[in-house]
Amino acid sequence: MKKVEVITKAFLVEKILNALKDCDWITGVTECPVRGCGRQRGSTEYKPKSAFRTLPHVKLEFVIPDDKLEDMINLLLDNLPRETGSGKIFVYHCEEAVRISTRERGEKAIKP
């Protein structure tokens, strides 16, 4: 299993979630408000020596089967603008998942 985190601007969240609605291999999402900045340090102009200024963003988290990782990344890239400040996608190995209500483990815990 893989955990995919997407950090992007709030106005892009609805577009991402709508694009994912037909993916039967995605069974859940966690949405969190976050603050941060990237290479431009929160500035609208690139200033290499400027202080960090964090900006509001949203982090979406998904746990998906290993074999769906490339599909997920491509779907996200197809629905996020290719411009500075659009965000980042992070991928982590997810060692275990447990559905509390049924005690199912592993990929069974993340399937519908």
C-alpha positions in Angstrom: 0.0 0.0 0.0 1.0 3.6 -0.6 0.1 6.8 1.2 -0.2 9.7 -1.2 -0.2 13.2 0.1 -1.2 16.2 -2.1 -0.5 19.7 -0.8 -2.2 22.3 -3.0 -4.3 25.5 -3.0 -7.7 25.2 -1.4 -9.6 26.2 -4.6 -8.2 23.2 -6.4 -9.5 20.6 -3.9 -13.0 20.3 -5.4 -11.5 19.7 -8.8 -9.3 16.9 -7.5 -12.1 15.2 -5.5 -14.4 15.4 -8.5 -11.8 13.8 -10.7 -11.4 11.0 -8.2 -15.1 10.2 -7.8 -15.1 7.5 -10.4 -12.1 5.7 -9.1 -13.5 2.7 -7.3 -10.0 1.9 -5.8 -10.1 5.1 -3.7 -12.2 4.5 -0.6 -11.4 7.5 1.5 -9.6 10.8 1.8 -8.4 13.0 4.7 -8.4 16.7 4.1 -6.4 19.0 6.4 -5.8 22.8 6.3 -2.1 23.5 6.4 0.3 26.4 6.0 3.6 26.3 4.2 5.7 27.6 1.4 8.1 26.3 -1.3 11.0 27.7 -3.3 9.6 31.2 -3.4 9.3 31.3 0.4 5.7 32.6 0.2 6.5 35.6 -2.1 4.8 36.3 -5.4 8.3 37.1 -6.8 11.4 34.9 -6.6 13.7 36.4 -4.0 16.4 33.9 -3.0 17.3 35.7 0.3 13.8 36.6 1.5 12.4 35.3 4.8 9.9 32.5 4.8 6.2 33.5 4.7 3.8 30.6 5.0 0.6 30.6 3.0 -2.6 28.7 3.5 -2.9 25.3 1.6 -4.8 22.1 1.9 -3.3 18.6 2.4 -5.2 15.6 1.0 -4.2 12.1 2.1 -5.1 8.8 0.4 -4.0 5.2 1.1 -4.2 3.2 -2.1 -3.1 -0.2 -3.4 0.5 -0.3 -4.8 -0.6 -1.1 -8.3 -2.7 2.1 -8.5 0.1 4.5 -7.7 0.9 5.6 -11.2 -2.8 5.9 -12.0 -3.2 8.2 -8.9 -0.2 10.4 -9.8 -1.3 10.8 -13.4 -4.8 11.6 -12.4 -3.5 14.3 -10.0 -1.1 15.7 -12.5 -3.9 15.9 -15.1 -6.1 17.9 -12.8 -3.6 20.3 -11.2 -2.3 23.3 -13.1 1.3 23.2 -14.2 2.4 26.4 -12.7 4.4 27.7 -9.8 2.6 27.3 -6.5 0.4 24.4 -7.5 1.8 22.2 -4.8 3.5 18.9 -4.3 2.7 15.2 -4.3 4.4 13.0 -1.7 4.4 9.2 -1.7 5.1 7.0 1.3 5.2 3.3 1.8 2.2 2.4 4.1 3.2 -0.7 6.1 -0.2 -1.5 7.6 -3.8 -0.4 7.7 -6.5 -1.7 10.1 -10.2 -1.1 9.7 -11.3 -0.7 13.3 -14.9 -1.8 12.8 -14.1 -5.2 11.3 -10.4 -5.6 12.3 -9.5 -6.2 8.6 -5.9 -5.6 7.9 -3.8 -4.6 4.9 -5.4 -3.9 1.5 -8.6 -5.5 2.8 -8.9 -2.6 5.2 -8.8 0.0 2.4 -11.1 -1.8 -0.1 -14.8 -1.0 -0.4 
